[in-house]
């Protein structure tokens, strides 16, 4: 858990509001109810957000940086049980950079340059780390699905996610360091696994990536209406026959 006096790596801006979720009208549009009345909220999460968007659920919405934007708020957090779930899919990449800048992500130590959104092959990966000993390519993913303390990704079938894994695998086979940073924006997770029951093709690509040498960095985020901290690194499991899990050793 975070130190009580530590500052969040990502702090929510002034003007955030608590509200109640009403419905998800379209993929990127949420209807919510605030103390001042109904409001339409932008949702940048294209996943299903399985198990989160229940009518009446408490949510945190942040004001749009551009006051003239059609949707004046963005969905940031959803209350689930005793914890908050961070659903803004821009957060993992932002937190990856800030964790590197703050020197709190051991896997990213030794690199003196961070470049975001770099094209490689047919994909654009979230980060390229460069340093005296070489380069590291990193893709960042947001994880919000947790069942029985296991965090799963993805929460919906993802062609794009499979493509990213194939690009990382190709780099790893060439001897280039490649990793996938899974930010689990819920504090009730104790381990991480690919979601075979949602996207078996992604799970197969995940296992192949591990065999090819792609590093898996699953980190739990500590989430509150104040902001987001980088929490503990979680063990990685993969689904095995009979519904059991098996640990994967990840660097």
N, C-alpha and C positions, 0 to 999 in steps of 0.2 A: 504493500500500500504506500501511497505517497507520504512524504513528510508533511506534517501539519502546517509548517511555515513555508512550504515551497510554493512558488508561483506556477500557475499552469503554463504549459507550452503554448496552448491556444486559449486566449481569454475571449469570452463572448463580449460583443460590443454593448455600449450603453443603449438603452431603448428596447432590450429584449423583453418579451412578455410571456407569461404563462397563459395557456389557453386550453380548450378542450377540443379534441378531434371529433369531427362530425362524419365526414366521408371523404374518400379519395375519388374525385369526380373523373379525373383523367390521370394518366401516369404522372404528370408533372404539376398537378393542381390538387390542393387539399382545401376543404372547407373546414373552418374552425370557428369556435365561439370564444370571444374574450369578454372581459367584464364590461367593455364598451359596446359589445355587439358582435355580429358575425364578421368574419374577415376571410378573404381568399389568400392562400399561402402557396408560394412556389416550393415544389419538392424536386430536388435534383437527383433523387435516388430512383433509378429505373428498375430496381429489383422489386420483389414482391413484398418485402418487409414482413415476411410471414410471422404471424403471431403478435404483431405490434399494433397494427392500426385497428383498434377496437373502438367503437363509438363510446365517447365519454372519456377516453384515455387522456391523461394530462400530457401536454406537449409544451416545448419551449420553442418560440419563434423569434428570429432575429430580424431587425430592420434591414431593408435592402440598402446597399451602399449608395445606390442612385435613387434619390427620393422620387424621381419621376418614373420609376419602373412601374409597369402595369400591375404587378403583384407586389405589394409593399413589404411583405415579410417572406422569410425563408424558414422552412422546417429544419430544426436543429436536433432536438431531442424528443424522445417518446418515453413516458414513464411505463415501466413494465415491472410489476411486483414491487420489490423494495429497491429497485435501482433504475437508473436512466440508461437508455440506449441511444447512442449517437448515430443518426441516420444521414447526416450530410456527407456525401461521397467525396467531397473535396478535402475533407479533413485528413485522411491518411497521408496524402502527398504533402500537405502543409506540415503535418506533424513530423513526417519523416525528415523534411528539411530542417525543422527547428530542433529536432532531437540531435541531428548531426551538428548543427551550429552550437548547441549547448554541450556537446560531448557526452550525452547520456545514452547513446546507442552504441554498445561495444562493437557490434558487427560493422559499423561504419567508421571506426577509428582508423587513423592512418591515411585518410584521404583529405586533400587540401582544396578540392574543388567539387562543387555540387552543381550540376546542370539539370534543370527539369525539362520534361517533355522532349526527349531526344528520339529521333526516328532511327529505327534499326530494321532492316528488311522490309516487310510489309506492315509493320506495326510502329506505334509510337509508345515507347516505354516511359515510365514516370520519372526516372532519375538515372543519371550517369555520374558515378563517383570516380574522380581521378586523383591519383597520388603517385608518389615515387615508385611504389611497387607494382603499379598497374591500374587497371580500371575495374569497376564493378557496375553492372547494370542491375537496376532494381525496379520491380513493378510493385505498386502499392494497392491493396484491396481493402474495402471496408466490410466488416463482418458484424452482423446483428442477430443472426439466428443462433439461439442457444437452446438445447434440449438436454435435460438431465446433466447439466453442468458441462456439456460438450458444445463447443462453438463449431458451427459448420459454415462452409462456403462452397458453392454459392447458394443463395436462397431462391434462385430462378435459373433456368437454363441460360448459359452464356456462351455464345459463339465467340464473342470478342475475348472472353477470358481464356478460352481454349487456345486461341491464336497467340495470346501473350505467353502462355506456358510453352507452346511450341517454339516461339522465338527464344525464350530463355534456355530451353533445352539445346537448341542449335548452338547458342553461345557457349554453354557449358561443355558441349562435346568438342568445341574448338579450344578448350582450355582457358576460356575467359570466365571470370567470376560472374555469376548470375544468381539473383535471389528474388524471392517474392515475400514482401512485407505485408503480413495480414494484421490489420489493426482491428482488434475485437473490442468494439465500443460498448461493452457491457461488463459489469464487474461480477456477474454470476457464473462466468466460465472458468473451468479448471484445466481444460485441454482443448486441442483443436484437431479437426479432421475434415477431409473433403466430403461433400454431401453426395454420396452415391445415390441416395434415394430421391434426389432432385435432378442431378445432372451426372449420370454415370460416365458420360464421355469426358466431362471435366475431371472427374475423379480418376479415370484411367490416365488422362494426360498429366495429372498431378503426380501419380505414382511413377510414370515414365520420367518425368522431370527430375524427381528425386534420384532415380537410378542413373540419370545422365549427369548428376552432380549439381543440380540447382539447389541452392540453400533455401530453407524455409524459415522465415522469421515471424512467428506468431506472437504478438504482444497484446496483452490486455490493456485497454485504456481505463484510467480512472476518470469518470465522467460526472459532472455536476452542472447546475445552471450557472456556476461561476466560470467554468472552463474545462479544459481537458489536459490531463497529465499522461505521460507514458508510464504504464504500470509494469507488471511482471511479465517476463517471457514465459509462455506456456509450452508444455510438452506437446508433441505432434503424434497423432494416432492415425491409422488408416483402417477403414472397414475391412474386416476379414470374413470368411465364410461363416455362416451361422449367426451373423449379426454381432460378432465379437469385434474388438478392436485390437490392433497391434501397433506397438510403438515404432516410430521411424526415428532413427538417429539423424539429427540435422545439425549442421555446423553453425 
